[in-house]
Amino acid sequence: MASPPGPALQGINAALHREPLSMIVYGLYWSLFFLFVTPFTVMFLQIQMIARLLFWWTGITKEGYYDPVEHADKELAIVITGCDSGFGKEIAFWAADKGFIVFAGCLDEKSFAQFAQSPTVIPVHMNVTSDKDVSQAVEKVTTWLKEATKKKRVLHALINNAGIGRGGDIDWTDISEFQNVMDVNFFGMVRCCKAFLPPLKEQAIQRKHKDARIFNMVSMAGMVPPSIAMAAYSASKHAAYAFSSSLRMELKGFGIQVCTINPSFHGTPLVMGMGELAESTHSDLPESTKQEYGEDFFKHYKHFASNTVQMVTWKLDVVIERVMRAVIMKHAPPEMIIGTDARFFLVVMRMLPAWCLDVLNQLNPRPVPAVMKKVTM
């Protein structure tokens, strides 16, 4: 059995957390780190860029490897959750047009009608918070896989897209709302991954299909420090990102790829409805809470939800195109960051220390709650 570090190392660790040595070592370490590592990082990025351009120009990489048209001997199926609207609905249509068999999981059976004109889309009732619903969906897919046909049937991808959002400060949000968001965005994802693992592993073990993949819709909310008034949503997405990262490493031995999809704000019903959600959140609050925070505070919150978000909301098609590209690539990337703001700004926030993020937040400070304006120090 391994033993913990000895007295000498314990003493060094303790000393490195005492001032002023802590400040000196911290400053020197990171100064030297960036001084020596930065040039190599720049060189690596340049070489990587040139290599990718050469591969693209020469056509060495064949991203359409799993295009159903090129695999006429197979029927490739995709399972997608949350197909009532938004990303799920559009991905289902695009995948069907590409030639995939799509099992479109819908929460509301009324949503089945929108797929009536798509013969390769099979709507399935699926509430991702229900063990029964998810089990029945797996049974339906498994039955389809085992049906005797001239073509070999395989499950190519599972896309966990179902998700809900909830805005508002932690102080305004009931614990049941946190649980509801976590049940869908995190536990729903976990439930679906675990439920569909048996058929995915079976076909890998039997060599029926290699490079099957799982896509988890996480969003940038799961990769960057949480935004104000989005604690419930951000917490669920951080959990989903951590789960997906672990799942990716654990399934490598089976050849099953796991990819997180991380878009910034795009034009889904969830994003486009943030203004209305802000209004309903405000109206549902007790009168005492409204008076405690004041009208200016809520105006700031509503402006962020209705206007600021819309200024950085991109077209939905970009996400759909990127997802479908990853579906047909032989090797899906471990994560996809989508949105100009996400790729060139938000990713930087992941590397900033907490004190720096606090400084940035002060550039657009929130109003002081009304009750605190009356407090004299």
C-alpha positions as CSV (number, residue, x, y, z in Angstrom):
1,M,0.0,0.0,0.0
2,A,1.4,3.4,-1.0
3,S,2.1,5.9,1.7
4,P,1.6,9.7,1.6
5,P,4.5,12.1,1.1
6,G,7.0,12.2,3.8
7,P,7.7,15.0,6.4
8,A,10.1,16.9,4.1
9,L,7.5,17.1,1.2
10,Q,4.7,17.9,3.7
11,G,6.8,20.7,5.0
12,I,7.5,22.1,1.6
13,N,3.8,21.9,0.6
14,A,2.9,23.8,3.8
15,A,5.6,26.5,3.2
16,L,4.4,27.1,-0.4
17,H,1.0,28.1,1.0
18,R,2.3,30.7,3.4
19,E,3.0,34.3,2.6
20,P,5.2,35.8,1.3
21,L,6.8,32.7,-0.1
22,S,3.4,31.7,-1.7
23,M,3.3,35.0,-3.7
24,I,6.9,34.8,-4.8
25,V,6.9,31.2,-6.0
26,Y,3.5,31.6,-7.7
27,G,4.6,34.6,-9.6
28,L,8.0,33.1,-10.6
29,Y,6.6,29.8,-11.6
30,W,3.9,31.1,-14.0
31,S,6.3,33.7,-15.4
32,L,8.8,31.1,-16.3
33,F,6.1,28.7,-17.6
34,F,4.8,31.2,-20.1
35,L,8.3,32.4,-21.0
36,F,9.4,29.0,-22.1
37,V,6.2,27.2,-23.1
38,T,4.6,30.0,-25.2
39,P,7.1,29.8,-28.1
40,F,6.7,26.0,-28.4
41,T,2.9,26.4,-28.3
42,V,3.0,28.9,-31.1
43,M,5.3,26.7,-33.2
44,F,3.0,23.6,-32.6
45,L,-0.1,25.5,-33.7
46,Q,1.6,26.7,-36.9
47,I,2.7,23.2,-37.8
48,Q,-0.7,21.8,-37.0
49,M,-2.4,24.5,-39.1
50,I,-0.1,23.7,-42.1
51,A,-0.6,20.0,-41.8
52,R,-4.4,20.3,-41.6
53,L,-4.4,22.5,-44.7
54,L,-2.3,20.0,-46.6
55,F,-4.5,17.1,-45.6
56,W,-7.6,19.1,-46.7
57,W,-6.1,20.2,-50.0
58,T,-4.7,16.8,-51.0
59,G,-7.9,14.9,-49.8
60,I,-5.9,12.6,-47.6
61,T,-8.5,12.7,-44.8
62,K,-11.7,11.2,-46.0
63,E,-14.3,12.7,-43.6
64,G,-17.3,11.1,-45.4
65,Y,-16.1,7.6,-44.4
66,Y,-19.4,6.8,-42.7
67,D,-21.7,8.4,-45.2
68,P,-24.6,5.9,-45.7
69,V,-24.4,6.5,-49.5
70,E,-20.9,5.1,-49.5
71,H,-21.9,2.1,-47.3
72,A,-24.8,0.6,-49.3
73,D,-24.3,-2.7,-47.5
74,K,-25.2,-1.1,-44.1
75,E,-28.1,0.7,-42.5
76,L,-26.6,3.2,-40.1
77,A,-28.9,4.3,-37.3
78,I,-28.7,7.4,-35.1
79,V,-30.6,8.0,-31.8
80,I,-31.3,11.6,-31.0
81,T,-33.0,12.9,-27.8
82,G,-34.9,16.1,-27.5
83,C,-36.3,16.2,-31.1
84,D,-39.4,18.2,-30.3
85,S,-37.7,21.4,-31.4
86,G,-34.3,23.2,-31.7
87,F,-31.1,21.3,-32.3
88,G,-32.6,17.8,-32.0
89,K,-35.4,18.4,-34.6
90,E,-33.0,20.0,-37.2
91,I,-30.3,17.3,-36.7
92,A,-32.9,14.6,-37.2
93,F,-34.0,16.1,-40.5
94,W,-30.4,16.6,-41.7
95,A,-29.4,13.1,-40.7
96,A,-32.4,11.6,-42.5
97,D,-31.5,13.6,-45.7
98,K,-28.0,12.1,-45.5
99,G,-29.4,8.6,-45.5
100,F,-29.3,7.7,-41.8
101,I,-32.1,5.9,-40.0
102,V,-33.1,8.3,-37.3
103,F,-34.8,7.4,-34.0
104,A,-36.1,10.8,-32.9
105,G,-36.8,10.9,-29.2
106,C,-39.6,13.3,-28.4
107,L,-41.0,14.3,-25.1
108,D,-44.5,15.2,-26.6
109,E,-46.1,12.6,-28.9
110,K,-47.7,15.6,-30.8
111,S,-44.2,16.3,-32.1
112,F,-44.3,13.0,-34.1
113,A,-46.4,14.7,-36.8
114,Q,-43.5,16.9,-37.9
115,F,-41.6,13.8,-39.1
116,A,-44.6,12.4,-41.0
117,Q,-43.0,13.2,-44.4
118,S,-39.6,11.7,-43.5
119,P,-39.8,7.9,-44.1
120,T,-36.4,7.3,-42.4
121,V,-37.2,9.1,-39.2
122,I,-38.8,6.9,-36.6
123,P,-40.3,9.0,-33.8
124,V,-40.0,7.5,-30.3
125,H,-41.6,8.8,-27.1
126,M,-38.8,9.5,-24.7
127,N,-38.7,11.4,-21.5
128,V,-35.1,11.2,-20.5
129,T,-35.9,11.5,-16.8
130,S,-37.9,8.2,-17.1
131,D,-36.2,4.8,-16.8
132,K,-39.3,3.2,-18.4
133,D,-39.3,5.5,-21.4
134,V,-35.5,5.2,-22.1
135,S,-35.7,1.4,-21.7
136,Q,-38.6,1.2,-24.1
137,A,-36.6,3.3,-26.6
138,V,-33.6,1.0,-26.3
139,E,-35.8,-2.0,-26.8
140,K,-37.3,-0.5,-30.0
141,V,-33.8,0.3,-31.3
142,T,-32.5,-3.2,-30.4
143,T,-35.5,-4.9,-32.1
144,W,-34.7,-2.9,-35.3
145,L,-31.1,-3.9,-35.1
146,K,-31.9,-7.6,-34.9
147,E,-34.5,-7.7,-37.7
148,A,-33.4,-9.9,-40.6
149,T,-32.6,-7.8,-43.6
150,K,-30.3,-7.9,-46.6
151,K,-28.3,-5.0,-45.1
152,K,-26.4,-5.1,-41.9
153,R,-28.0,-2.8,-39.3
154,V,-25.8,-1.0,-36.8
155,L,-26.2,1.8,-34.3
156,H,-23.8,4.5,-35.5
157,A,-24.4,7.3,-33.0
158,L,-26.3,8.4,-29.9
159,I,-26.8,12.2,-29.7
160,N,-27.9,13.3,-26.2
161,N,-29.5,16.6,-27.0
162,A,-32.5,16.9,-24.6
163,G,-32.1,19.9,-22.3
164,I,-33.9,22.6,-20.5
165,G,-32.9,25.9,-19.1
166,R,-33.8,28.0,-16.0
167,G,-32.7,31.6,-15.5
168,G,-32.6,33.7,-12.4
169,D,-30.4,34.3,-9.3
170,I,-29.8,31.5,-6.9
171,D,-31.8,33.4,-4.3
172,W,-34.9,33.4,-6.6
173,T,-34.7,29.8,-7.7
174,D,-36.4,27.1,-5.7
175,I,-34.4,23.9,-5.0
176,S,-37.0,21.9,-7.1
177,E,-35.9,24.0,-10.1
178,F,-32.3,23.0,-9.6
179,Q,-33.4,19.3,-9.3
180,N,-35.5,19.5,-12.5
181,V,-32.7,21.0,-14.6
182,M,-30.2,18.5,-13.3
183,D,-32.6,15.6,-13.9
184,V,-32.9,16.5,-17.6
185,N,-29.5,18.0,-18.5
186,F,-27.3,15.7,-16.4
187,F,-29.1,12.6,-15.1
188,G,-31.0,12.3,-18.4
189,M,-27.8,12.2,-20.3
190,V,-26.3,9.6,-17.9
191,R,-29.4,7.5,-18.1
192,C,-29.4,7.4,-21.9
193,C,-25.6,6.7,-22.2
194,K,-25.8,3.8,-19.8
195,A,-29.0,2.4,-21.4
196,F,-27.5,2.4,-24.9
197,L,-24.1,1.1,-23.9
198,P,-25.0,-2.6,-24.2
199,P,-25.9,-2.5,-28.0
200,L,-23.0,-0.2,-28.7
201,K,-20.5,-2.5,-26.9
202,E,-22.1,-5.6,-28.3
203,Q,-21.5,-4.5,-31.9
204,A,-18.0,-3.4,-31.1
205,I,-17.2,-6.8,-29.5
206,Q,-18.7,-8.7,-32.4
207,R,-16.8,-6.4,-34.9
208,K,-20.1,-5.4,-36.6
209,H,-19.3,-1.7,-36.5
210,K,-16.2,0.2,-35.3
211,D,-16.0,3.8,-34.4
212,A,-19.6,4.2,-33.2
213,R,-19.9,7.5,-31.2
214,I,-21.8,9.3,-28.5
215,F,-22.4,13.0,-28.8
216,N,-23.4,14.9,-25.6
217,M,-24.8,18.4,-26.0
218,V,-23.1,20.3,-23.3
219,S,-22.8,23.9,-24.5
220,M,-20.2,26.5,-23.5
221,A,-22.0,26.9,-20.2
222,G,-20.4,23.6,-19.1
223,M,-16.8,24.8,-20.0
224,V,-16.5,28.3,-18.8
225,P,-17.1,29.9,-15.4
226,P,-20.9,30.2,-14.7
227,S,-22.6,33.4,-15.7
228,I,-24.8,35.3,-13.3
229,A,-28.4,34.3,-13.1
230,M,-27.7,30.9,-14.8
231,A,-26.5,28.8,-11.8
232,A,-29.0,26.0,-12.2
233,Y,-28.3,25.6,-16.0
234,S,-24.5,26.1,-15.7
235,A,-24.2,23.6,-12.8
236,S,-26.0,20.9,-14.8
237,K,-23.8,21.5,-17.9
238,H,-20.6,21.5,-15.8
239,A,-21.7,18.1,-14.5
240,A,-22.5,16.9,-18.0
241,Y,-19.0,18.0,-19.3
242,A,-17.2,16.2,-16.4
243,F,-19.3,13.1,-17.1
244,S,-18.6,13.1,-20.8
245,S,-14.8,13.5,-20.3
246,S,-14.8,10.5,-18.0
247,L,-16.9,8.5,-20.4
248,R,-14.6,9.3,-23.3
249,M,-11.6,7.9,-21.5
250,E,-13.5,4.8,-20.2
251,L,-14.9,3.8,-23.6
252,K,-11.7,4.0,-25.6
253,G,-11.0,0.4,-25.0
254,F,-14.3,-0.5,-26.9
255,G,-13.5,1.9,-29.7
256,I,-16.6,4.0,-28.9
257,Q,-15.9,7.7,-29.4
258,V,-17.4,10.3,-27.1
259,C,-17.6,13.9,-28.2
260,T,-19.0,17.0,-26.4
261,I,-20.9,19.6,-28.4
262,N,-20.3,23.1,-27.0
263,P,-22.1,25.9,-28.8
264,S,-22.4,29.4,-27.5
265,F,-25.8,31.1,-27.9
266,H,-27.6,29.9,-31.0
267,G,-31.1,30.4,-32.2
268,T,-32.9,27.6,-30.4
269,P,-36.3,28.1,-28.7
270,L,-34.5,28.0,-25.4
271,V,-32.3,30.9,-26.3
272,M,-34.9,32.9,-28.2
273,G,-37.2,32.5,-25.2
274,M,-34.9,33.9,-22.6
275,G,-36.6,37.3,-22.5
276,E,-40.0,35.7,-21.8
277,L,-38.4,33.5,-19.2
278,A,-36.9,36.5,-17.5
279,E,-40.4,38.1,-17.4
280,S,-42.0,35.0,-15.9
281,T,-39.2,34.6,-13.4
282,H,-39.8,38.1,-12.2
283,S,-43.6,37.9,-12.1
284,D,-43.4,34.6,-10.1
285,L,-41.3,36.1,-7.3
286,P,-42.9,37.1,-4.0
287,E,-43.6,40.8,-3.6
288,S,-41.2,41.0,-0.8
289,T,-38.3,39.8,-3.0
290,K,-39.3,42.2,-5.8
291,Q,-39.0,45.1,-3.3
292,E,-35.8,43.8,-1.8
293,Y,-34.0,43.8,-5.2
294,G,-35.8,46.8,-6.7
295,E,-36.9,47.7,-10.2
296,D,-33.4,48.7,-11.5
297,F,-32.0,45.3,-10.6
298,F,-34.7,43.5,-12.5
299,K,-34.4,45.8,-15.5
300,H,-30.7,44.9,-15.7
301,Y,-31.5,41.2,-15.6
302,K,-34.3,41.5,-18.2
303,H,-32.0,43.6,-20.5
304,F,-29.3,40.9,-20.4
305,A,-31.8,38.1,-21.2
306,S,-33.7,40.0,-23.9
307,N,-31.0,42.2,-25.6
308,T,-27.5,41.3,-24.7
309,V,-28.0,37.6,-25.4
310,Q,-29.6,38.3,-28.8
311,M,-26.5,40.4,-29.8
312,V,-24.3,37.2,-29.6
313,T,-26.9,34.7,-30.9
314,W,-25.8,32.9,-34.1
315,K,-27.8,31.0,-36.7
316,L,-28.8,27.4,-35.8
317,D,-27.5,26.0,-39.1
318,V,-23.9,26.3,-38.1
319,V,-24.3,23.9,-35.2
320,I,-26.3,21.4,-37.3
321,E,-23.6,21.4,-40.0
322,R,-20.8,20.8,-37.5
323,V,-22.6,18.0,-35.8
324,M,-23.4,16.2,-39.0
325,R,-19.8,16.6,-40.2
326,A,-18.7,14.9,-36.9
327,V,-21.2,12.2,-37.4
328,I,-19.8,11.1,-40.7
329,M,-16.1,11.6,-39.9
330,K,-14.1,8.5,-39.2
331,H,-12.7,10.0,-36.0
332,A,-15.0,12.5,-34.3
333,P,-13.2,15.2,-32.3
334,P,-13.3,14.9,-28.5
335,E,-15.1,18.2,-28.3
336,M,-16.6,20.8,-30.7
337,I,-16.6,24.5,-29.7
338,I,-19.1,26.3,-31.9
339,G,-19.6,30.1,-32.3
340,T,-17.0,32.8,-33.0
341,D,-17.3,34.2,-29.5
342,A,-16.8,30.7,-28.1
343,R,-13.8,29.8,-30.2
344,F,-11.9,33.0,-29.7
345,F,-13.0,34.6,-26.5
346,L,-14.9,32.2,-24.1
347,V,-12.2,29.5,-24.3
348,V,-9.7,32.1,-22.9
349,M,-12.0,32.5,-19.9
350,R,-11.4,28.8,-19.0
351,M,-7.7,29.6,-18.3
352,L,-8.2,32.8,-16.3
353,P,-7.8,32.8,-12.5
354,A,-10.9,33.6,-10.4
355,W,-9.6,37.1,-9.4
356,C,-9.2,38.1,-13.1
357,L,-12.7,37.0,-13.9
358,D,-14.0,39.1,-11.0
359,V,-12.2,42.1,-12.4
360,L,-13.8,41.5,-15.9
361,N,-17.2,41.2,-14.3
362,Q,-16.8,44.6,-12.8
363,L,-16.5,46.1,-16.2
364,N,-20.3,45.6,-16.5
365,P,-21.4,45.7,-12.8
366,R,-24.8,44.6,-11.7
367,P,-27.0,47.2,-9.9
368,V,-26.9,47.0,-6.1
369,P,-30.1,45.5,-4.6
370,A,-32.5,48.2,-3.5
371,V,-32.5,47.2,0.1
372,M,-28.7,47.6,0.2
373,K,-28.8,51.2,-1.0
374,K,-30.5,52.1,2.3
375,V,-27.8,50.5,4.4
376,T,-25.3,52.9,5.9
377,M,-21.9,51.7,6.9
